[in-house]
Amino acid sequence: MGLWPRRSAVALHSVLRRFHVGSGQKPLSGWINVDIQRLPGVDLVLDVRDGLPFRNAEAIFAEHFLEHLTLQEAFGFLRECRRALAPEGVLRVSTPNLDWVYLTHYRVDSSTADSEAIRNCFDLNRAFHGYGHQFLFNRKTLASVLKSVGFARIAFHEYGKSDLPFLANLERHEKSDDIPELPHVLIAEAAGCTEPVPLPEELLSQYQIALVAR
């Protein structure tokens, strides 16, 4: 399932129980850095869509990663995170805020110049379909998806901030300008175990049918 190019799995697990998923070229010191590519600083080369080969982790961190998964893959990944974490382990995810993207990339106004209206169209489509994006979340949807895979508690934080010192100042992705009361990224911390609260099946089914139709 995966390769351990630097140290053995046993050695890593005996020292660290914090996993940085999708680390890319920005590995974190003190974490097991996981990526699908063999890059400098990556400890574990793994396609997490195939599952996570560990248990009882203290923390999992994934920055600007979730939006690159299809919705079905995102459900699978988050479900695996809940399984792989210790009961009180914490998942911290950072992903673009759909509400911010819409409000900053698109404006409906009869006074908008033609050139600006055209630019807005391209900007919004780029935000949705560019950079390998598959699905963008708003705050309520992200919280609902986390609850649907069995997380009991979800808290949202500002960029780089956390109530847990070891989860603060982890973000490395380039920041965009926030607008009042609306951050450009959603940063959620999820912990605890509870009975999953599924999203409406009809909603998910209609979405998947539409994807197949394209």
N, C-alpha and C positions, 0 to 999 in steps of 0.2 A: 504493500500500500504506500509506503513512503521510504525515504532514504535518510540516513543520519550521517551527513558528510563530515561533521566535525568531531562529535563525540558519540558514544554509544547511547542507546535509549536508556539503558539502566543508569549510566553515569549522569545523564541529564535529569532524569526523574529523581535521583537521589539528592540533587542539589536544588532544582527549581521546580515550582509548580505553577508558574505563571507563563501563559502562552500568548504570543503576539502573532495573530493570524493576518496574513497578507502583508508581511513586513516589508517586502520589496527591498529597495535600497536604503531603507531607513530603520535598521534594526535597533532594538532597545536593549541597553545593558541591564542585566539582571533578569531577563526574560528569555524563554525559548522562542526564537524567531522562526516563524513558519511561513513558507511561501511555496508556490507551485514551481518556481524557477530556482535553480541553483545560483544564488547571487552571494556576493560578499556579505558576511554577517548572518546568513541564513543557517540555522542549526538543523531544521527539519524540512526536507523537500517533500511536499505532500499536496495532493489535490483534496481539499477538505470536503468537496462534494461527495467523496467516497467514504466519509466518516472521520472521526477523530480518535486516534489510537491511544487514548489515555483516560484516566479516571481520577476523581477526587482532586481536581485542579483547584487552586486557590483563586485564580483569575484568568479570564480570557479577554483580550483586547483586540478589536478589529476596527481600524480607521479607514474610511472611504473604501470599504470592501463590500458591504452588503448590497449596495446599489448595482454591483457588477454581476450579481446572481439573478437568475430568473426568480419570480415569486415562489415557484415550487422549490427551487434550490435553496432560497432563503429560509423557507419553512424547515427544510431538512437540516440546514446548517445550524439554525437556532435551536432546533430540537436536539441535535447532537451536542451543542454547547451545554444545554441543561443537563443532559445525561453525563457529560464528561466533567462537569463541575462538582465539587463537594456540595452538600446540601446548602451551606451558607457561602459558597463560592460566588464570585461576582463576574458577570459579563458586562463589559463596557464597549458600546458600539457608537461609532460616529459616522453619520451618513447625511448627504445633502437634504435640506429641508424643502420639500415640495412647495409649501406655501411661500417660502422666500423666493424660490426659483420663479414661480408664477408672477408674484407681485413685482419682482425686479426685472423680469425679462419680457413682460407683455402688458400692454396698456390698451384698453378699449376706450377711445375718445374720438368724437367726430372732428375735433380740431387737430388731430394728429396729422402731421404732414405725410404724404405718400411715402417718402423715402424712409421716414421713421417707422411707419407701419410695416413696411417690407422688412426692415432690419429687425423689428420685434418678432416677426414671424420666424425669421431664420434663427434668431437668438434662442427662442423658446424651443424650437425643434432641435437645435444643437444641444441644449441642456438635457433634453429627454433622450436623444438618440446618440449623442456623441460620447466620446471617452469610454466607450464600452458599457454605458449605462443600460440596465435592463428594467429596473423598477425603482421609482422614487417614492419615498414615504412622507406623509405628514405625521405630525406628532401623535394624533389619536390612533392612526393606523399602525404605527410602529409599536405603540403600547399594547394595542389589541393583539398584534401578532406575537409579541413576547408572552402575553398571558395565554395565548392559544397553545403554546408549546410547554406550558407548565411553570413559568416564572411567577412567583407570588407577589413580588414587590418591584416596581419600576419607578425610578427617579430620573429626572432630566437635569442636566447641569450645563453651565456655560463652558465655553472652550477652555480646556486646560484646568478646570476646577472640579474638585470632588471632595466629599466628606471623608474619604479614605486617602491618607497621604500618598500611598504607593500608586494610586490611580490618578493623581494630579499631575498636570504638566506632561502628559504623554503625547498629546497630539502634535504631529509634525507637518500635516498637510497645510499648504498655503491657505491663508485666511482670505475671505471676502468681506466686504463691508456689511455689517448687520444693519438692519433698520429697527427703529424702536419697537421693543417687545417681540421682535421676530428675528431669531438667529439664523445665519445662513446654513448652519448644520444642526442636526439633532444629535445630541450626545446623551445617550440613555445608559443607565446602569440597572441591571436586572439581577435579582437574587432571590433565594428562597424557592421552595417547592410547593406547588398546589395543584389541584385538579385542573387540567386544561380547560379554558373557556373558548370553544371553537368560534371562528368567524362564520357568518351566515354561509351555508353551503351553496345556496343559489348564487350569491355574489361571486364566490370563487369559481363556480362552474361556468357562469356567463363569461368571466374574464378568460378562462382557459379556452373556451370554445372560440372566442374572438381571436385569440392568438393563433390557434390552429387554422382559422379561416384565412389568415393573411398569407 
